[in-house]
């Protein structure tokens, strides 16, 4: 990559400017002290906690119910977005691989910003994924740490409107 930047001095200059900007912003943030993040209604925090665990927890024996539960957390736009991200073979793939997954919140949910009637949370989940053999014994689990920005509509009955996996 460095060789490509040397051949393209404008690209190298752009990268240097971006990096300098990031360093400057971080330095100002350190000098000015920690920023105060806004609070969120308890119902929104609870929703994000339940959603983060649900979206990373599934079992091949009941995967359709697991997907239905995940979709119940969201509004219509989220449902469409999630179905598209899942793809047409997700349920069949989980079943054929006999996958079981368990998600546990590692950090958050923490409010990142409030946009009109929407709240954006950062939540980090540790997910253990294993496939069961014919004797229902799990294979070696894979550990995955998943960071998500979860956008939630406002009170009184919040819904997940969008998720961005980091």
Secondary structure, 3 states (H helix, E strand, C coil): CHHHHHHCHHHHHHHHHHHHHHHHHHHHHHHHCCCCCCCCCHHHHHHHHHHHHHHCCEECCCHHHHHHHHHHCECHHHHHHHHHHHCCCHHHHHHHHCEEEEEEEEEEEEEEEEECCEEEEEEEEEEEEEEECCCCCECCCEEEEEEEEEEEECCCCCCEEEEEEC
